[in-house]
Amino acid sequence: LMEFFTKLSNKSRYSRPGLYSVYCVITENGIFGESENMYDSLFTIYCQLLEGVFENRTVQNDFQVYGAECFRFDPVAWGEEFNDPIFRQKKLQELNNS
């Protein structure tokens, strides 16, 4: 888990509502997500990837092939308006459709 904490060293930047991405820098396969607390969500995804149980099988396979060092766990958007879950979901849908 130390790798995760190294990747997310600025916890205050992540412990807020917003949109995030998780992707492999080699294949560029990844996902966007929304959360009330991006840090908690990214931590959960990281643990699922380590355990081999992440729901997106393409991303899971890339994680198993290339390892954590080839993955990014990044905030994409945040701000006061992201406190509203409906706003987050709308922005996530826009991001996924772009």
Buried (B, 14 or more C-beta within 10 A) or exposed (E): EEEBEEBBEEEEBBEBBBBBBBBBEEBEBBBBBBBEEBBEBBBEBBEBBBEEEBEBEEBBBBBEEBEBEBBEBBBBBBEEEBEEEEBBEEBBEEBEEE
